Amino acid sequence: SRSPDGKIGSISPLGFVTQPLVERTIDPALRRPEDLSVFEADSDSVMIGWTAPRGVGPASFEVEVRGLLVDDATGRPQSVWAPYPAVKFERIDRLVKADIGKLNPASQYEFRVILTTEDGRSSPPSEAITARTELPMDWTYIYLFLGLGLLVGIGFLVAKIIRDRRPEVYQSQYVDV
């Protein structure tokens, strides 16, 4: 799709034309990363994986995230693909995993991957993949119930101590002699 200024970009789910934030030298002869999938999601990280193209030689990968930026000149939002820095890569033969960290909990993200060769050429970007981070563990109720249990336990312990220390008093008028 083309934006109003004639540049080629993709359409975001909100209908914005998304442009890359970083200009690259795209080599259409390079195959792009394929078969992107989400392996696992945490409250602040997502692990995605893909298949690296065959026979590209020494190359690196860059993960981009779709985001909104406000244009300083117009004050209007624009959708961009921005490189995401908090990524740890692991490669096993052609399988590449990326652990993407420092994300917000319970949020949805769109990622894509670009292969870059040592001489600076880049593949076309992969298809975008959507990933969602999970809700963090809510410890509020756990602490509440642990605190209530502790208070009840202390109450029973105090009652037992008081009961055991009190001397038994017999009133003589009720005792059979």
BELGIPE-V335566 format. One record per backbone hydrogen bond with DSSP energy under -0.5 kcal/mol. CO is the residue of the C=O (numbers start at 1). NH is the residue of the N-H. Records with the same first field share a line. If there is no record, write none. Layout:
# BELGIPE-V335566
CO: NH  NH
This chain:
# BELGIPE-V335566
1: 9
3: 6
7: 3
10: 18
12: 15
16: 12  18
17: 19  79
18: 10
19: 81
21: 23
24: 26
25: 122
26: 28
27: 30
30: 124
34: 51
37: 39  49
40: 47
42: 134
44: 103
45: 42
46: 48  100
47: 39  40
48: 98
49: 37
50: 52  96
51: 34
53: 56
58: 118
60: 116
62: 114
63: 84
64: 112
65: 82
67: 80
69: 71  78
71: 75
76: 71
78: 69
79: 19
80: 67  82
81: 21  22
82: 65
83: 85
85: 87
86: 101
88: 99
90: 97
92: 95
94: 52
95: 92
96: 50
97: 90
98: 48  100
99: 88  101
100: 46
104: 107
107: 133
109: 131
110: 66
111: 129
112: 64
113: 126
114: 62
115: 123
116: 60
117: 120
120: 25
121: 117
122: 27
129: 111
131: 109
134: 106
137: 139
139: 143
140: 144
141: 145
142: 146
143: 147
144: 148
145: 149
146: 150
147: 151
148: 152
149: 153
150: 154
151: 155
152: 156
153: 157
154: 158
155: 159
156: 160
157: 161
158: 162
159: 163
160: 164
161: 165
162: 166
168: 170
170: 172
171: 174
172: 175
